[in-house]
Amino acid sequence: MTEHAVHLSGVTKSFGEHTAVSDFDLEIPRGTILGLLGPNGSGKTTTIRMIMAILLPDRGTVELLGGFPDFARRNRVGYLPEERGVYEKMKVLEQLVFLGELRGMTRQIVRRRAMEWLERLGLEEWANKKVQQLSKGMQQKVQFIGTVLHDPDLLILDEPFSGLDPINQDVLESIVREQHEKGTTILFSTHLMDQAERLCERVCLISRSQKVLDGNLKALKRRERTGAVAIEFEGDDGWLARLGIMNPTKVDDTYHIEAGRGVEPERLLAAAVAERVMLRRFELMEPSLHEIFVRHAGQPDPEPALAVAGGAR
C-alpha cells in the first residue's frame, strides 16, 4: 500500500488558449483531510476531474490509490461532483440501491445501509418518493448518501456545502469528521476559507491555475505569523502610548498590536513587566486562512467565461 492516496506530479491541463492547471504537484497522505482551496476559476474542479480520470492531463502524471486511476481504483472513491446530479424519476431508495449495486454491493446490504443513512439525515419518510418531489437541499443529501454508501477509501467532495442551509452544513461537516476519524482520506474543494479552517489538517491553495501554498495547516499558520500580538490586561492603556503605540485596535477587552508599529513582541512583554501591568493574556496572533490566502494569492479573480464542455474551474 502506497503512502499517498493521491499523487500529482507536474500536471498541466489547458482548454484552447486557457491554462486551467499549470505544472501542479500534490500529495495527499492516506488518512488525511485536505482542503483544495481557491476562488472560482482557479482550477480546483479541473484538478479533481484529472484525479478521477474524467479529464486526462496534457502533461504530468496522476496516481490514485497507488496507480493509474483505472476503474478498480475509482470504484474505491466516493466522488461528489460540484454539478449535482440525481435521477429525478427514480424513487429515493431505488436510486441509492442502484448506485450501491454499481459499486458491487449486494441488494440486501445496500438497502440496509441506505435506510440507515436516510434515517440519519431525516429522509426516511421520503424513501419511496420520487427524487423530483424532494427539495434541492434534500436531493443534495441523497446524492451525498450515494457518495458514502459503499464505504470508500477516499472521499472527494467538490464544493459539498454549496446550497445547504447552516443546519445541514453542520450535519455534513460532522459526517466528514466521522469519516476522517475512521481512517478515510478526504479531499474537498471549497472557496470558503472558514469551513476549511474548521475541517482540514492540510491545505493546498491554488490561484490562477497554480499552486501557491501547500502543507499542514497548523504549521502554515505558525510560519505565517507576522509578529502581531493579542494582549489583555487590567488598568488603562497609557503604558502603550508611552511605547509609541497610539490608538491600538481593541476587540472586546483585548488589544491587537499589529506588527510594523516599532514594537517587537519581546519588547512589548518587557515593557508590560517593567510597568507592572497585570496581564491576563499575551499571545502571538496567528493569521486566519483567509488572511494567508489573500497574502499569497491576492484577491480572487472573477470566474473566467469559457465555452468549453465541462468547464475549467
N, C-alpha and C positions, 0 to 999 in steps of 0.2 A: 504494500500500500504506500503510495507516494505521500510526501509531507504536505503537499498543497492540493486543495480541491480544485483550484483554478490557477493556471499559469499562462500569462500572455507575454510574448516577447516580440518587441519591435513591430507591433500590429499597426497597420495603416489601412484606412478604407476611405475611398473617395466616391462621390456621386457627380459625374461630369467634372466640372472645374472646382467643385466644392469638396474640400477635405473634411470629412466628418470626424475622423480619428487619425491622429498622426503619431507614428513611432511610439506606440503606447506599450508600456510594460506594467504588469500587475501580477502579484502573487497573493493568493488568499489561503492562508494556512487552514487545515482541517479543524473544524470545531469553532472557528472564528465567526463573529458577526461583523461584517464590513459594510460601511456606507459608501456608495459611489455617488459623490455629491457634485452638483454643479447647476448652473442656470439652464433653462430650456434652450436647446440648441447646442449644448456643449459637447455632445457625443455620447452621453450615457446609454441611451437606448440602442444606438448602433453597436456599442461595445457589447452589450448584453446579447444582442442578436448574433454577434460573431461567436460568443461563448457557446450559444445554443446551436451554432451551425445553420441558423436561418439565413445569415449572410456569411460569405467567405471573405477573409481579408485579402486585399490586393498584395500586401507584403506581411511578413511576420508569421508567427506560429501561435496556435491556440491549443492548450491542453485542458481537458475537462476530466476530473477524477482519474488522472493518471495516463491519459492518452487522447487521441483524436476524439472529438465529440461525436461518436457514432451513435447509432440508435440505442444500443445497450446502455451506454453511459448516460445519454439524455433521458433514458427511462428511469434513472435513479435521481432525477432532478424534478423538483416541483417548481414550475415556472408560471408566474402570474404576470402576463404582459401588461403594458400600460393601456393598450386598447382593450377594453372589456369585451368579452365575447361569450355569449351563452346561446343555447338552442331554445329560443323563446317558445316554440310549440311543444317542447317536451315537458313532462312533469318533473318537478324538482328532484325527487328521489330517483326517478327513472334516469335522469341525466347524470346524477352522481354515480349510479351503478354502472352506466355506460362508460364513464370516464375511468372508474376503477378497473373495470374489465379490460380496458385498453392497456392498463398497466400490468395486466397479468393476475389480478386478484380474482378470487372465486366470487360468484354472485352472493353466496351466503355471508362471507366475510365483509364484502364491500357494503352490503345492505346494513349490516350491524354497525360498522364504523360510520357510515353516512348518517344513520339515525342518531348516533351518539353526538356527532358534530352538529347536526341540525338542532338537537335539544340544547346543546351548549350555547348556540348562537341565537336561540329563541325562534327557530324556524320550523319546529316540529309540526305545527299545525298547517304548514304550507307544503308538507312533503308530497302530497298528491294533487297539488295545484300546478297549473301550467306556469312556467317561468315568466311568461309575459304578464301574468297577474301580479307579480311582485314589483315593489318599488325598485328604483335603480340601486339604492343602497342595499336592499335585500338581495338583489341579483348579484351585487358585488360580493356579498358574504357567501353566496352559493359558489361563486367562482373561486373564492379563497378556499372553501372546503375542498373543492376539486383539486386544488393545488397541493394540499397537505394530506389528502386521503390515503395515499399509498405509502406514507411514512418515508419521505425521500431522504437521501443522504445530504442533498444540497437544496436549499430553497433560494430561488431568485425572484425577487419581488420588485417590480418596476413601478414606482410611484404607488405603493399599495394603499396609502391612506387618502388618496385623492378622491374627493366627493363624499367622504364619510363624515357624519356628524361627530362631535367630540366624544360622545359616549362610545360609539362603535370604534372610533380610533383607539380609545383606551383598551377596548376588548381585544382588538387585533394586536396592539402592542404587547399585551400580556401573553397572548398566544405565541408571538415571535420570541419573547423571552423564554417561555417554556420550551419551545423547540430548541433554542440555543442551549438551555441547561441540560437537555438530554443528549447533546453532542452533535446536533445538526449544524452544518455550516450554512451561514446565511449571508447572502449578498442582496442588499436592497438599494435602489437608487431613489434619490429624492432631491428636490431643491429647497427643502425645508430643514434648515440647519438645527433648529431646536429639537426636532424629532431624532435626528442623527446623534445629537449630543446625548440624548437620553438613552439611546439603544446601543450605540456602537462601541466596540473595543478598538476597531481600526477604521480609518477613513482614507479615502482616495479622492482628492479634489481635482476636478477636471474643468478646464475653461478653454474655450476657443479651440477645441479638438485635442488639447494637450494636457498631460498630467502636470499639475503644479505643486502637489504635495501628497505624500503618501506615508502612512505609518501608524503606530499605536497612538490613540487619541490622547491619553494622559501624557505620554512623552512629548507629543507635539505641543500640547498646551504649556508644559513646563518650558520647552525650548523657545516658545513664542512670547514668553513673559517680557515685558518692556521695562520692568522696574517700578511700575505703578503699585501703590500701597493703599490698602484699606485700613483705616485706623479709627478706633473708638476709644474715647477717654472721658473722664469726669472733669468738670470745670469749663472755663471759657477757652477760646482758641487763640488767645493773644500770643502764646508762645510760637504758634505757626507764623504769625505776622512777623515776629522778631527774627524768624529764619528767612523771611522774604517771601513767604507763601501767602499771597493776598487773595481773598475771595475763593477759598477752596470749595470744590464741589462737595455737597453734603447730601447723602441719601439716608433718610430717616435719622438715626443717630451716628451714622458712620461717615467719616470724611474720606473722600477718594483723592489721593495726592498723585497726580499724573507724573510720569517720567518727563524729563526735559525741563523741569522747573528749577534746576540747580540744586536739588536736594536728593542725594542718593539715599536709599533705604537705611544704610548703616548710619549715616549722619543724622537722619530723622529720628531713629531709635535712640542714638546717643543724646540728642537734644532733649528728647522726652524724659530720659533718665536724669539728665542734668537739671531739668526744670521741675523734677519731682512730680511729673504728670502721672496720675493714676490711670494706667492703660487697662482697657477691657479687651481690646482686640488690636493686633498688629499683624497684618497678613499681606504677603506679596500677592497681588491680584493676577489671576490667570485670565487671558482673553477668552471670550466666547468663540465658538466655532465660526459663527458669522463674522466676527472681527478678524479671525485668522484668514478666512476665505477672501474677504474684501482686501486685506493687506496684500495677499499674494496674487489674486486674480482680478482685482478691481471690481467695479460694479458690473452686474450681469448684463450681457448683450441681449437685445430682443431676439426671439426665435427667428432664424432665417426662413424665408419663404422658398421652399424647394418643391419643384414639380417632379418629385421622384417617388416612385411607388415604394411604400414602406417608410418614407421619410428618412431624415438623418437627424436624430436627436441625441 
